[in-house]
Amino acid sequence: MSTVEQITEPVAQHGEGPVWYAGWPGLRWVDMLAGDVLELDPATQRVRRSHVGEVAAVVRPCTDGRALLAVERGFAIADPSLAHVRPLVEVFGEPGVRMNEGGCDPDGRFYCGSMAYDERTGAGSLYRLDPDGTVTTVLTGVTVSNGFAFSPDGGTAYYIDSPTHRVDAFDYDPARGLTGRRTLLRLPAGGGAPDGMTVDADGRLWIALWGGSAVGCYTPGGRLEEKVPLPARHVTACTFGGPDLNELYITTSRQGVPGGAEPEAGALFRYRPGVRGLPVLPFAAPADR
């Protein structure tokens, strides 16, 4: 049985959104409320930090190797090294709301959800950024918009609004987008709230459990197959990485953790589950954007 490895010090106050892209040097994730993107050097295991804004909610690759960013109130784009960041569009102006989590669809469009800083009910939305810069509101009345992922065949999208303790599924096609919302699974109270997630090549969902000190692996039918314990209560997100996409990288947070408690919280962890993941879906940014 594989064990969880801690591969960095607790370098993030609120680590989130890990992503592996072969066109980048290695794994990237965010220290969200510090406004930083972190990058793990695969050779030295050292962490490089790049400041990209007041909030760094999400980082995803573009098809040309650049980096798409969700920042506090909208979207930005950076060169592959993250040295130069350029705003794309401000989506909303409310000072009490920020972007939180997202991902791309199989046709290169980026979905990202928002939440209120005070987590008030229904203050967030889910938005879609198209390659031409158009922004569409997909869902409203969201509280803490979180995990977003697709089945291996691209025909089903999975979505989490954390306080509901549900993972919802949608049918997906390029013309109609997300339709047919239904509940895939409902997590029991007391085991942590679903946060970020990823899908493996066999279609199973790997879900970070905020407050649950674990990542849960669920079948597409909603059955729990495996639970991976971690030494930090607030497990935030996970992704498959490594050259063979057979390593599960897991981020954690120190948010709300008393000083001196949970010394590993904020570190990056790795688990080898014996399955492979799927390549990240990139944003289809045109060259002139």
Buried (B, 14 or more C-beta within 10 A) or exposed (E): EEEBEBBBEBBBBBBBBBBBBEEBBBBBBBBBBBBBBBBBEBEEEEBBEBEBBEBBBBBBBBBEBBBBBBBBBBBBBBEBBBEEBEEBBEBBEEEEBBBBBBBBBBBBBBBBBBBBEEEEEEBBBBBBBBBEEEBEEBBEEBBBBBBBBBBBEBEBBBBBBBBBBBBBBBBBEEEEBBEEEEEBBEBEEEBBBBBBBBBBBEBBBBBBBBBBBBBBBBBBEBEBEBEBEBBBBBBBBBBBBBEEBBBBBBBBBBBEBEEEEBEBBBBBBBBEBEBBBBEBBBBBBEEEB
